[in-house]
Amino acid sequence: MAKNKKNKLFSFSFGKRKTKAQVSHRKDAAFLAIKIILAAVLVGAACVGLCYLDKEFVKPQTGVGAKWVKMDLVDAPRWISNDLRRAIYTTAGDNNGWFLLDENTADSVYSKLKSFPWLYNLKVKTDPNSITVSAEYYKPAMLVEGKNRKVYIAADRPEDSEQFKIIVLNYIPLYEVAIPLLNGADTRYLPEPGFYWQQEDAEAAVGLVNLFKLMDRNMAENAKTKRQSFKPLLDEIGNIDVTNFDGRKNKKESHIIIYAKDETPIHWGTISGGLEAVPAEKLGKLYQCYKDFGTLQLKSKGLLQYIDLRIAEKISPIP
């Protein structure tokens, strides 16, 4: 009996007539098979579609939870230009200021920006929604034009510091900073941006610019208390010439000459013979002249041919 049952499982019959129940059962089985096949085809197509979508349209991300965020330059000074801002973004390796934020972003940005000459005391922080860069900025004091290039130079300490070093910065256009040109300095050994430049005549010129910045700041504060306006004197200066620094060309001629933007010469020092005015007296005389005429561009207006601050007189009061 067991053998007969086994044979029935593998036997086929073509001549026998099926009952209605058998026909219905076989139709259901056929429909079920078709459904399974269609489902398999659809799933396969969906997988292919998703793979195609992933390759062509989905923006790749690195790291768990990575997202694109805009860099924020925290407490950046007002005088920085859009050109300088873009240079910082580019150095950090951005996409128009946007960065892919993940666990490595802060280290990557810091390692790139630490070599950017304009920044010091650099800090880079990230959180789930932002990346922030805080730093102090070297502010250019003068423009130097060497052979086939031009750079800025800046003091590495605040304007009121008596001792400072000169650091070289790459040239990036600025529009809200008065930056006079340095003339007559020996630029043969002018270093690349990011390095210090040991040059006495350049240090003397930067020291003068720092004096003018301090005076302008004090004058502006005084004017503000009186509800008056004050235009910085430094805005009137075109260049500082140190060709004869320390009398290396001619001991009897001015060692430093400041030129207004219309080329009016302002003789700062030193004089041969006689008593030379101290820096405080020179500053007092210069700012009094600026107050009296409202400008240092006197030559073009036919007012004076030059201004000589070297000869000692009584100390002029600060106007």
C-alpha positions in Angstrom: 0.0 0.0 0.0 2.9 2.3 0.8 4.4 1.7 -2.6 1.1 2.5 -4.4 0.8 5.8 -2.5 4.4 6.8 -3.4 3.7 6.0 -7.1 0.6 8.2 -7.1 2.6 11.2 -5.9 4.7 11.1 -9.1 2.1 9.8 -11.6 0.5 11.9 -14.3 -2.9 11.4 -15.9 -4.0 13.0 -19.1 -7.1 11.0 -20.0 -9.1 11.4 -16.8 -11.6 14.2 -16.5 -11.0 16.7 -13.6 -13.6 17.6 -11.2 -14.6 21.2 -10.6 -12.8 21.3 -7.4 -9.5 20.2 -9.0 -9.8 22.7 -11.8 -10.4 25.5 -9.3 -7.5 24.5 -7.2 -5.1 24.5 -10.2 -6.3 27.9 -11.3 -5.6 29.3 -7.9 -2.1 27.8 -7.9 -1.4 29.3 -11.3 -2.5 32.8 -10.3 -0.4 32.5 -7.1 2.7 31.6 -9.2 2.1 34.5 -11.5 1.8 36.9 -8.6 5.0 35.6 -7.1 6.9 36.1 -10.4 5.5 39.6 -10.9 6.5 40.6 -7.3 10.0 39.3 -7.9 10.3 41.3 -11.1 9.0 44.5 -9.4 11.4 44.1 -6.5 14.3 43.6 -8.8 13.3 46.7 -10.8 13.0 48.7 -7.7 16.5 47.6 -6.6 18.0 48.6 -9.9 16.2 51.9 -9.8 17.5 52.6 -6.3 21.0 51.8 -7.3 20.7 54.1 -10.3 19.3 56.9 -8.1 22.1 56.5 -5.6 24.8 56.9 -8.2 23.3 59.8 -10.1 21.2 61.9 -7.9 22.0 61.4 -4.2 24.7 63.7 -2.8 27.3 61.5 -1.1 28.0 62.0 2.6 30.8 60.9 4.7 30.4 59.9 8.3 27.4 59.2 10.3 25.0 62.2 10.3 27.2 64.4 8.0 25.6 67.6 6.8 26.4 70.8 4.9 26.8 73.9 7.1 28.0 77.5 6.5 31.2 78.6 8.2 30.8 81.5 10.6 33.8 83.9 11.1 33.1 84.9 14.7 33.9 88.5 15.7 35.7 89.2 12.4 36.7 92.9 12.3 34.5 95.2 10.3 37.4 96.2 7.9 37.8 92.8 6.3 36.7 92.7 2.7 34.7 90.1 0.9 37.9 89.2 -1.0 39.6 88.4 2.3 36.6 86.4 3.6 36.6 84.4 0.4 40.4 83.8 0.7 39.8 82.3 4.2 37.0 80.1 2.9 39.2 78.9 0.0 42.2 78.2 2.2 39.9 76.1 4.6 38.8 74.0 1.6 35.3 75.1 1.2 32.5 75.2 -1.4 31.6 78.9 -1.3 31.7 78.9 2.5 29.9 75.6 2.9 31.5 72.6 4.5 30.5 69.0 5.0 30.3 68.7 8.7 31.5 65.4 10.3 33.8 64.3 13.1 36.9 65.4 11.2 35.9 68.9 10.0 37.3 70.9 12.8 40.8 69.3 12.6 40.8 69.6 8.8 39.8 73.3 8.8 42.3 74.2 11.6 45.2 72.4 9.9 44.6 74.4 6.7 43.9 77.8 8.3 46.9 77.8 10.7 49.2 78.5 7.8 47.0 81.5 6.6 49.3 84.5 7.4 46.5 86.9 8.4 45.2 84.9 11.3 46.6 84.1 14.8 45.2 82.8 18.1 43.1 80.6 15.8 40.2 78.4 17.2 37.9 76.2 15.2 34.7 74.7 16.8 31.9 72.6 15.5 28.5 71.5 16.8 25.8 69.5 15.2 24.6 72.5 13.2 27.6 74.8 12.6 31.3 75.4 12.2 32.8 78.6 13.8 36.2 80.1 13.3 37.4 82.7 15.8 40.8 84.4 15.4 42.7 87.6 15.7 43.6 89.4 12.5 46.8 91.2 11.5 45.8 94.6 10.1 48.0 95.8 7.3 50.0 99.0 8.1 51.7 99.5 4.7 51.8 98.3 1.1 55.2 97.2 -0.2 55.8 96.8 -3.9 58.8 94.6 -4.7 60.0 93.1 -7.9 57.1 91.6 -9.7 54.9 91.4 -6.6 53.3 93.4 -3.9 52.5 92.5 -0.3 51.3 94.1 2.9 53.4 94.5 6.1 51.8 94.7 9.6 53.0 95.0 13.2 52.6 91.8 15.1 51.4 93.7 18.2 48.8 96.4 18.8 49.5 100.0 17.7 50.4 101.2 21.2 53.2 98.7 21.6 56.6 100.2 21.6 58.3 96.9 20.5 57.0 95.0 17.6 58.1 92.9 14.6 57.0 93.2 11.0 55.1 90.3 9.5 54.5 90.0 5.8 50.9 89.4 4.5 49.8 88.3 1.0 48.1 91.0 -1.0 44.3 90.9 -0.9 42.3 94.0 -1.8 40.9 95.9 1.2 38.5 98.9 0.8 38.0 100.3 4.3 41.6 100.6 5.5 44.0 103.4 4.9 47.2 101.7 3.8 50.0 104.1 2.6 52.8 102.8 0.3 56.3 102.2 1.6 58.9 103.7 -0.7 62.7 103.5 -0.6 63.1 100.4 1.5 65.5 97.6 0.4 63.2 94.8 -0.7 65.8 92.4 -2.0 65.3 90.2 1.1 61.6 90.7 1.5 60.3 87.3 2.7 57.3 85.4 1.6 53.9 86.0 3.4 53.7 84.6 6.9 57.4 85.4 7.7 58.9 88.2 9.7 60.9 91.0 7.9 63.8 92.5 9.8 64.2 95.9 8.2 65.0 99.0 10.2 63.6 101.5 7.7 60.4 99.6 7.3 60.0 99.3 11.1 60.4 103.1 11.4 57.7 103.7 8.8 55.3 101.3 10.4 56.0 103.0 13.7 54.9 106.3 12.2 51.7 104.7 10.9 51.0 103.3 14.3 51.4 106.8 15.8 48.9 108.2 13.3 46.5 105.5 14.1 46.7 106.2 17.8 46.3 109.9 17.3 43.4 109.4 14.9 41.7 107.2 17.5 42.1 109.8 20.2 41.0 112.6 18.0 37.9 110.7 16.9 37.0 110.0 20.6 37.4 113.6 21.5 35.3 114.7 18.5 32.6 112.2 19.5 32.3 113.7 23.0 31.7 117.1 21.3 29.3 115.5 18.8 31.6 116.4 16.0 32.9 114.4 13.1 36.6 113.6 12.5 38.2 112.3 9.3 41.4 110.3 10.1 44.6 112.1 9.1 46.0 108.7 7.9 43.4 108.9 5.1 45.4 111.9 3.7 48.7 110.1 3.4 49.8 108.5 0.2 53.3 107.1 1.0 56.2 107.2 3.4 59.7 107.5 1.8 62.6 106.0 3.7 65.1 106.3 0.9 67.4 108.5 3.0 66.7 106.7 6.3 69.4 107.4 8.9 71.0 109.8 6.4 72.3 107.0 4.2 72.1 109.1 1.1 72.6 112.6 2.5 73.0 113.4 6.2 71.8 117.0 5.6 68.5 116.0 4.0 65.3 114.7 5.6 65.8 111.1 6.7 62.0 110.3 6.4 59.5 112.1 4.2 55.8 111.6 4.4 53.9 112.4 1.3 50.2 113.4 1.2 48.1 111.9 -1.6 48.8 115.0 -3.8 52.6 114.6 -3.2 52.8 117.4 -0.6 56.0 116.6 1.2 56.0 116.5 5.0 59.5 116.4 6.5 59.7 114.3 9.6 63.3 113.9 10.5 66.2 114.3 11.0 67.8 117.8 10.7 71.5 118.6 10.5 72.5 120.9 13.2 70.1 122.7 15.6 67.6 121.0 17.9 65.2 118.6 16.4 61.6 118.5 17.6 60.5 115.4 19.6 57.8 113.1 18.2 55.1 114.7 20.4 55.9 118.2 19.1 55.9 116.9 15.5 52.6 115.2 16.0 51.1 118.4 17.5 52.3 120.6 14.7 51.1 118.1 12.0 47.6 117.7 13.5 47.3 121.5 14.1 48.1 122.0 10.4 45.5 119.4 9.5 42.9 121.1 11.7 43.7 124.6 10.3 43.5 123.6 6.6 41.2 120.6 6.8 43.6 118.6 4.6 47.2 117.7 4.1 46.9 118.0 0.4 48.1 121.6 0.4 50.4 121.6 -2.7 47.5 120.9 -5.1 45.4 123.7 -3.5 48.2 126.2 -3.7 48.3 126.6 0.0 51.8 125.3 0.9 54.6 123.7 -0.9 55.7 121.5 2.0 55.4 121.0 5.8 58.5 120.8 7.9 58.1 119.2 11.3 61.7 118.8 12.2 62.6 122.2 13.8 62.1 122.4 17.5 59.9 125.2 18.7 57.6 125.2 21.7 55.6 122.1 21.9 52.3 122.6 20.0 49.3 121.5 22.0 47.3 118.6 20.6 44.4 120.3 18.7 
